[in-house]
Amino acid sequence: MLAAGAAVAAYATAIEPRAFRIRTEELRVLPVGARPISVLHLADIHLAPWQETKLDWLEGLRSLEPDLIVNTGDSLGHRAALPALTEALRVFDGVPGYFVHGSNDVYGPVLKNPLRYFGGPSKLASAGDVERLDTAGLERAYEGFGWLNLNNTARAIEVRGTTIAAFGVADAHRHWDRLDETEAAISRMRKALGGAPRVTLGVTHAPYRRILDAFVDLGADAILAGHTHGGQVRVPGGHALVTNCDIPREQASGLSTWLHEGRSVPLNVSQGIGSSIFAPFRLGTPPEAVVVSLLPRSIG
């Protein structure tokens, strides 16, 4: 039993966290006749500057030739990570994109007892125990690539002839979301766009039920989220053990359908690319980037 436990621990800390994969999904949400759009969904990179394997893999994602990037937050995992992250993501310079923040784009990681996650979503440590990260520098880097900030707002861009009308919120896990501000921004955006055909994306870091329900009400055609790490540890063949939010465990990763008030919307939750440097393990949830192919709706 001790040998088996040691083998599982070694696999979960040394092998699976580096077993990067690409997951692919297809969503028929574009206007009829529109050209397909390839969306690269990046989530929970949690980068530390010494993680060279992860950096090389991130740079290699350029070969996927995405039309649009959506980054759902928690990209930083160390106070010195920003230069390395910027250099790795520079391969997407000029590719349009959107981003929202997770708490680890604002605060550095802290040591926690992993068993506390079974008691419910994690709490932020007291202000004196957390390190502020260079969030403004991260935003400058993203905006320098041409990515648009969706934290509690809405923005539209044209990709391959289709208007992408996207809206988002700041990290709901820390109650930084301001849905009233997002709703007001959506109203302004739609007024400016008029009746032009478009697809609407909802983007959040943490997929809390209140956010997903609101996104459905606000007219999202698809929702992208991260935060859960797919549970980070799961029994092989089973669901996540914890989600660190209130989403059902069976929807903690992958593509599913979110139902609210009689309307169903595709929901893509990424397992994420990294994990906290204080909890560097994965079991049954390999790190991933997701390529979501947006396709035109079928006629009729």
Secondary structure, DSSP 8 states (H G I E B T S, - for coil): -HHHHHHHHHIIIIIGGG--EEEEEEEEEE-TT---EEEEEE----B-TT-HHHHHHHHHGGGG--SEEEE-S--B-STT-HHHHHHHHGGGTTS-EEE---GGGTB------GGGGGGSS-----GGG--B--HHHHHHHHHHHTEEE-TTEEEEEEETTEEEEEEE-S-GGGT---HHHHHHHHHHHHHHHTT--EEEEEE-SS--HHHHHHHHHTT-SEEEE-SSGGGSBB-TTS-BS--SSSS-GGGSSEEEEEEETTEEEEEEE---S---TTS---BS---EEEEEEEEE----
